[in-house]
Amino acid sequence: MKYVSTRDNSKEFSFSQVFLKGLADDGGLFIPKSIKKFDKKKLNLLSKLNYKELASEIIYSFTGDFIAKNNLKKIVDKSYSVFREKNVVNLIQVGDRKILELFHGPTLAFKDIAMQLLGNFYEYYLNKKKDNINIVVATSGDTGAAAIEAIKGKKGINIFVLHPNNRISLVQRKLMTTIKENNVFNIAVKGNFDDCQNLVKLMFADKLFSNSIKMSGVNSINWARIIAQSVYYFYAYFLINNDKHPVNFSVPTGNFGNVYAGYLAKKMGLPINKLIVATNQNDILHRAILNGIYELGQAVETISPSMDIQVASNFERLIYDLNDRDDKRTLLIMKKIKDKGQYNIEKNKLNKIKLNFDSYSMNQKQIIKTIKLVYNKYKIVLDPHSAIGYGAFDSVKLKGNNVVLATAHPCKFPDAVKLAIKKKQKLPHSLKHIMTERENYEILPNNLQYIQSYIKNKIQ
Ligand SMILES: *Cc1c(COP(=O)(O)O)cnc(C)c1O
């Protein structure tokens, strides 16, 4: 399995280069040279596996000579043994749709599913190479906690997490800042998530800096995260595919990561019908799919903070695909987006998008209404992100099996949930202690040099 960059596909990369680097040196995203499609027979075999077995099979088809299959199996087992569900996820019926709960990991959001695996990949690789690295990552709230949980205490790795100061929920912050291991560093940036993401991108681009600290990234463009996330689309599909009706997924998204993983599953041969891109008021993806105009706006703060994003980084992978894997064209389009803040998607390409995707955007009032409605009717509490996914099916009418991806546990966003159902969400017993423990984080200005020297000082 070889990989290329979306902006220059003349050079080839191995899986370990792809997962360690995250982003290509030319600013592009890594993507497999070609994607192997499972045939009907193989899909049938996969459908009989439990979650861990299925994950090993799917992930192994992307890792090349990075790891032997029996070692991968051990890593997958270890990664998913920390989940509260034996099969990692849980599929429940709620009214006329199904909810795929992805939040049974240690930090209560779907990001644990990919991040636990990544943490163990790092450990495996660094142990073999006797090397060390520094991870720098931006978070809109959930990535940071999942990454810290996966990396804390591991040998040869430090992790620096940049979050937007005062723009994540209290529980989100405490999950990150109460971790005591001395390889964990939290930075609250005076800015929004896009500022944090931009700082990390600039640090990567500064070769002198990134090479000197052996910088590595785990944000949602990391290919290893995408493949780990594609697994639950297969798993859920196989659980319900005893009838002949189409299967649709509604995916709360901001960075186009989770929903792209669904698209990848489809490209691997899983016969998914439609993927709904469900956004909050930061609706750049909804506008792009509706009108063909991908236009950057100002990020606004919402009660679904993990999706308060305007630059949907993973969208570049779809752009590359739509342009028939033309790297020069992709580079041109990405430059246009950067310079002009806009990309007009050609009609024939928009039609291709609409074959696979639908979209939807929900405002605050509707989110609260949806949480309330679902609770009153079914006694199920949705978090504000999952509520957007749920509500999308009321607007985008699709026949067949409609599956909502529930991306976070409601107790992670108690204030938003309380607005809707006047009830306080309790943390699971194992996490109660974070509310009273001492927090550790530094509030720093939105300034590249400042943050670079902070990081350099810490790793001296
Ligand atoms: C990160 C996150 C999302 C969005 O994920 P993408 O990678 O942007 O698709 C949605 N919901 C929750 C709870 C998240 O943490």
The ligand as an SDF file (V2000), in Angstrom:
LIG
                    3D

 15 15  0  0  0  0  0  0  0  0999 V2000
  -14.9500   16.2020   16.3440 C   0  0  0  0  0  0  0  0  0  0  0  0
  -16.3940   16.0570   16.5480 C   0  0  0  0  0  0  0  0  0  0  0  0
  -17.2840   16.1460   15.4840 C   0  0  0  0  0  0  0  0  0  0  0  0
  -16.8570   16.4580   14.0790 C   0  0  0  0  0  0  0  0  0  0  0  0
  -15.9370   15.5630   13.5690 O   0  0  0  0  0  0  0  0  0  0  0  0
  -15.2940   15.7690   12.1110 P   0  0  0  0  0  0  0  0  0  0  0  0
  -13.9770   15.1350   12.1530 O   0  0  0  0  0  0  0  0  0  0  0  0
  -15.2680   17.2110   11.8800 O   0  0  0  0  0  0  0  0  0  0  0  0
  -16.1980   15.0690   11.2040 O   0  0  0  0  0  0  0  0  0  0  0  0
  -18.6330   15.9270   15.7560 C   0  0  0  0  0  0  0  0  0  0  0  0
  -19.0790   15.6870   16.9930 N   0  0  0  0  0  0  0  0  0  0  0  0
  -18.2490   15.6100   18.0430 C   0  0  0  0  0  0  0  0  0  0  0  0
  -18.8100   15.3510   19.3890 C   0  0  0  0  0  0  0  0  0  0  0  0
  -16.8720   15.7800   17.8560 C   0  0  0  0  0  0  0  0  0  0  0  0
  -16.0510   15.6960   18.8960 O   0  0  0  0  0  0  0  0  0  0  0  0
  1  2  1  0
  2  3  1  0
  2 14  2  0
  3  4  1  0
  3 10  2  0
  4  5  1  0
  5  6  1  0
  6  7  2  0
  6  8  1  0
  6  9  1  0
 10 11  1  0
 11 12  2  0
 12 13  1  0
 12 14  1  0
 14 15  1  0
M  END
$$$$
